Amino acid sequence: MFFRETSSKAGIVSKSYNINGTDYSHVGIGAMVDQEVVVYHILYSKSNGNTLESSELKIEKIQDFYNPANDKVVSGAIVEVKNISALNLTNFNKIVINLSNRKLTFDKKFESKEDDYFYCSELVYYIVNNSKSEIKIDPIKKKLSGIDAVLLRRDSITYYPTDIFLNNKNFQILKKW
C-alpha cells in the first residue's frame, strides 16, 4: 500500500477522519504489471456536466503517485502485507484487472456499498477484502456535525479511514518520510 499526505483542501478534510493519528490523506494499493509496480487508486476529477468521460480509477507508476500534478506531497509511507499468504495473489490480480476494465467513479457521498463508486480507502479495502483475504477490517462509525452533516445529508458516517490499515497486525510500514 502507498500512502501520501497533501495540504490540499481535500487532503485536510480526509485526514481529519483518520483514527490512528496519521496525516495521510490518500491511499492506493500496488500490483506488479509488466515487471513494474503500479499503484491503483481513485481520485475525484471534474467531469463535463454530470457525465463521466472516463474512469476515475488511476493506475500510475510509484513516482507519479508521489508527484501528483495538482498537489504537493508533504509526507508518505509504503506499507506491505506482512504475511503474504493472507492475501490470495491470484484473486488480487483478477480483481485489479476487473476494476481497471470498469468505469469507476469517486464516491463523493462516502457510502460504503457494493457499486462502482469508491473513495480511496474503500477501494483498497474492497481489493483486500475480495482477494479471499484472511485480513478482516471493520469500518468505523462516526457522528457527523456542522458542515460535514450538511454536505453529506446525514448525521453519521460508516467508512474506512485512510489510515485504517495501519493499526492492523497484517500490515507493516516499510518506509515513511
Secondary structure per residue as TSV (DSSP state, phi and psi in degrees):
chain	resnum	aa	ss	phi	psi
A	1	M	-	360.0	150.4
A	2	F	E	-126.7	123.2
A	3	F	E	-114.5	146.2
A	4	R	E	-144.7	153.7
A	5	E	E	-118.1	132.8
A	6	T	E	-124.7	164.3
A	7	S	-	-102.9	19.9
A	8	S	S	-69.0	166.7
A	9	K	H	-59.3	-46.1
A	10	A	H	-62.6	-38.2
A	11	G	H	-64.7	-40.7
A	12	I	H	-64.1	-43.1
A	13	V	H	-65.0	-46.4
A	14	S	H	-58.2	-48.3
A	15	K	H	-70.8	-17.1
A	16	S	T	-70.4	-13.1
A	17	Y	T	-99.7	0.9
A	18	N	-	-66.2	156.9
A	19	I	S	-117.3	-9.1
A	20	N	S	-112.0	16.9
A	21	G	S	74.8	14.6
A	22	T	-	-92.7	165.1
A	23	D	-	-106.8	12.7
A	24	Y	-	-67.9	135.0
A	25	S	-	-116.5	-3.1
A	26	H	E	-154.2	145.8
A	27	V	E	-141.0	145.4
A	28	G	E	-137.9	173.5
A	29	I	E	-128.1	140.4
A	30	G	E	-95.5	152.8
A	31	A	E	-148.4	152.7
A	32	M	E	-85.6	123.1
A	33	V	E	-133.2	121.3
A	34	D	T	50.9	49.8
A	35	Q	T	66.5	19.1
A	36	E	E	-139.2	141.5
A	37	V	E	-79.0	128.8
A	38	V	E	-119.6	158.0
A	39	V	E	-108.8	124.7
A	40	Y	E	-95.4	124.8
A	41	H	E	-156.1	167.4
A	42	I	E	-127.9	137.5
A	43	L	-	-132.9	149.3
A	44	Y	-	-72.1	134.2
A	45	S	-	-134.9	147.1
A	46	K	-	-76.6	129.2
A	47	S	-	-110.9	167.5
A	48	N	S	-76.1	115.9
A	49	G	T	62.8	-134.7
A	50	N	T	-104.5	6.5
A	51	T	-	-96.8	137.3
A	52	L	-	-94.1	116.6
A	53	E	S	-75.0	-34.0
A	54	S	S	-149.9	169.5
A	55	S	-	-63.5	144.4
A	56	E	-	-89.1	3.5
A	57	L	E	-70.9	128.8
A	58	K	E	-108.0	138.6
A	59	I	E	-126.4	105.8
A	60	E	E	-130.0	155.6
A	61	K	E	-66.0	154.9
A	62	I	H	-55.6	-44.8
A	63	Q	H	-64.1	-30.2
A	64	D	H	-74.6	-36.6
A	65	F	H	-59.7	-41.3
A	66	Y	T	-87.5	1.8
A	67	N	S	-134.1	61.8
A	68	P	-	-65.9	151.7
A	69	A	S	-64.4	-37.4
A	70	N	S	-108.4	5.7
A	71	D	-	-138.0	158.7
A	72	K	-	-109.5	123.4
A	73	V	E	-81.4	126.4
A	74	V	E	-104.8	-17.7
A	75	S	E	-159.3	165.6
A	76	G	E	-161.9	172.3
A	77	A	E	-155.5	150.9
A	78	I	E	-119.3	127.6
A	79	V	E	-125.7	137.9
A	80	E	E	-115.5	159.1
A	81	V	E	-77.0	121.5
A	82	K	S	-66.0	-45.4
A	83	N	S	-109.0	92.7
A	84	I	G	-59.1	-24.6
A	85	S	G	-68.9	-15.9
A	86	A	G	-71.4	-15.4
A	87	L	S	-120.7	117.1
A	88	N	-	-74.6	107.3
A	89	L	H	-67.5	-30.4
A	90	T	H	-64.5	-47.4
A	91	N	H	-64.6	-39.9
A	92	F	H	-54.6	-50.8
A	93	N	H	-63.2	-40.1
A	94	K	H	-61.6	-41.1
A	95	I	H	-66.5	-46.3
A	96	V	H	-68.0	-33.7
A	97	I	H	-65.9	-45.2
A	98	N	H	-59.1	-45.9
A	99	L	H	-62.8	-37.9
A	100	S	H	-69.1	-17.3
A	101	N	T	-94.7	0.2
A	102	R	S	-107.1	157.9
A	103	K	-	-93.1	93.1
A	104	L	-	-90.4	148.2
A	105	T	E	-123.3	140.6
A	106	F	E	-64.8	132.7
A	107	D	-	-86.4	91.7
A	108	K	T	-71.1	-15.6
A	109	K	T	-92.5	-10.0
A	110	F	-	52.8	53.8
A	111	E	-	-110.2	112.3
A	112	S	-	-80.0	97.8
A	113	K	S	-149.7	164.9
A	114	E	S	-74.0	101.9
A	115	D	S	-163.4	-168.4
A	116	D	S	-97.9	21.8
A	117	Y	E	-111.3	126.2
A	118	F	E	-140.4	148.3
A	119	Y	-	-105.1	168.9
A	120	C	H	-56.0	-51.1
A	121	S	H	-73.5	-26.1
A	122	E	H	-67.2	-39.5
A	123	L	H	-61.8	-46.8
A	124	V	H	-62.5	-45.5
A	125	Y	H	-57.4	-46.1
A	126	Y	H	-57.6	-45.8
A	127	I	H	-64.8	-47.5
A	128	V	H	-63.7	-48.2
A	129	N	H	-63.9	-39.0
A	130	N	T	-87.7	3.6
A	131	S	T	-89.1	23.5
A	132	K	T	53.4	43.7
A	133	S	-	-81.8	149.0
A	134	E	S	-88.5	0.5
A	135	I	-	-84.5	122.1
A	136	K	-	-111.6	128.7
A	137	I	-	-132.5	121.7
A	138	D	-	-95.7	141.8
A	139	P	-	-69.3	164.6
A	140	I	E	-105.2	142.1
A	141	K	E	-111.0	131.3
A	142	K	E	-135.4	137.9
A	143	K	E	-74.1	137.3
A	144	L	-	-102.3	150.7
A	145	S	-	-148.9	172.8
A	146	G	H	58.7	-141.2
A	147	I	H	-63.6	-32.8
A	148	D	H	-62.3	-44.2
A	149	A	H	-65.1	-38.3
A	150	V	H	-67.3	-49.3
A	151	L	H	-65.3	-40.2
A	152	L	H	-88.7	-8.3
A	153	R	T	57.0	43.4
A	154	R	S	-161.0	168.1
A	155	D	S	-98.6	-6.0
A	156	S	E	-151.5	164.7
A	157	I	E	-137.0	137.5
A	158	T	E	-113.0	119.4
A	159	Y	E	-153.3	172.2
A	160	Y	-	-110.5	104.9
A	161	P	-	-60.7	154.6
A	162	T	T	-53.9	-39.1
A	163	D	T	-98.5	17.2
A	164	I	G	-62.1	-27.8
A	165	F	G	-73.5	-20.6
A	166	L	G	-75.9	-12.2
A	167	N	G	-104.1	15.9
A	168	N	S	-104.2	131.0
A	169	K	T	-63.4	-14.9
A	170	N	T	-81.3	-4.6
A	171	F	E	-121.2	144.0
A	172	Q	E	-134.9	132.3
A	173	I	E	-72.9	123.6
A	174	L	E	-89.2	-40.6
A	175	K	E	-154.0	140.7
A	176	K	E	-144.3	153.7
A	177	W	-	-149.6	360.0
